Amino acid sequence: MKRRVVITACSAITPIGYRRSDIIESLQQGRSGVKPLHDDGLLTQYIHSRVFGTVDYPIDYGFTRKDTKTMGPVAFYACQVAKDVLAASGLEQEFITSGRLGVSFSSTHGSPTVQRNIYKTFFSQLQSEFSSIGAVDYLKSMVHTTAVNIARMFGITGRIIASSTACTTSSQSIGFGYETIKYGMQDAMICGGADEYDTTTVAVFDNLLACSVDYNDRPECTPRPFDAKRDGLVVGEGAGAVLLEEYESAKARGADILGEVIGFACNNNGGDLILPNLDGITATLRLALADADIRPQDVDFVSAHATATKMGDVIEAQAINAVYGSRPLVTGLKSYMGHTMGSCGAIEMILTLYMMEQGFIAPTLNLESVDERCSMLNHVRKITNTETRIAAIQNFAFGGVNTCLLIANGREVGA
Amino acid sequence: MMNRDELQERIVAILVDDFEFENPGLTDNLRDDHGFDSIDAIELLAKIEKILGFQLAREEKEKAMSIRTINDILDYIEAIQASHHS
């Protein structure tokens, strides 16, 4: 059994906005969501990178205590975008709780804020405080906290998938959700990822010399994917959710079809856990094309992983060029938001859907002088009005995990 | 050592303020009438430890699992207080 899988709702909380119109406006006006790093009273003083892709606007969650007692900040983000997609979908409550809807959602760490509080309590050596570590802390900080809090909040009884693979967390969530529907295991899946504000991640990448440090006084000028003066990634926060549905049932109920997932691939480099690998990435892109049964020239736009690290961008450019040549438009969307970690794949897919629907492609922000080793690509340097029929969203993670999702424009679906 | 009226005042205040109970009655079923679940029970035990001023032993915590009403909570705390002062 192979069924078609369509996207019928989406929502993202990002450093450049929450509502669809805010995000589109940010992309069209070249507005960055990178801000100065908050002082967390713990790690910040030791970190060289002083920038962060920050969600700095209030969000009206409207959750009750019954909902929130098992939720850390990351689950607030996750449940909010899940609530949005269910509300936008128009799915009946009977279907939501039927067991035919599942959740494929995760984050990099669970909630690092909650984990940090546990350690603070542990090291305080106060017995009276120690007893305050309880089951709720585990439920808030376990790695599948987002998926199960979504399930609990909406009474979802289908499958739970919580892939936690750092930067490919949510692209895997969407890919595995797609396969779950494609092969008939579920009829619909809420898919995505979230990560909350976390200086631990910044410290880790900072120690690896992978974080941007040259633009601490001008946060909006970094990250700079593919630019000759890029100096590393910028960690960010956010969340993204998409609702995937089996095509025939979505069509039958008159759902808005925003796009179709037509292909997915995921592999591993089979070696080094940090260094980008040209063979591994190239293989992933080709596997996705094979899964979608399309040719390289059918892809109009590539949303590159493009974290703005020195070697990562070069290897990715070589892989894109090897598979697609110089035809498709290429943008590194992290230039607007930094690297939103476990949520980046979902957010980048949602931004791509918005651009496809609006008929434009946003340029890579801060791309002033293209690194000559990346210059063989068709970089988007200014707002480009164009019809995108098929787009590729590619993401790569520590651990040597690579993913590629291929999506078709909603206008093409059923045409 | 608090008397029953003082304990009742503290516990009802906790249930209203921290657990969002509406108009709690002493014989209401905590789960059926107020949605009180296993996670809430663990949270409440931590608050009871603060009221008592000492940590509960494992077997004392296990005895709390038979609590169904606010009266049961008060009986439970009174029994613990009595055993620690005897």
Boltz contact constraints between the chains, C-beta under 6 A:
constraints:
  - contact:
      token1: [A, 65]
      token2: [B, 20]
      max_distance: 6.0
  - contact:
      token1: [A, 131]
      token2: [B, 49]
      max_distance: 6.0
  - contact:
      token1: [A, 131]
      token2: [B, 55]
      max_distance: 6.0
  - contact:
      token1: [A, 132]
      token2: [B, 46]
      max_distance: 6.0
  - contact:
      token1: [A, 134]
      token2: [B, 42]
      max_distance: 6.0
  - contact:
      token1: [A, 135]
      token2: [B, 42]
      max_distance: 6.0
  - contact:
      token1: [A, 136]
      token2: [B, 39]
      max_distance: 6.0
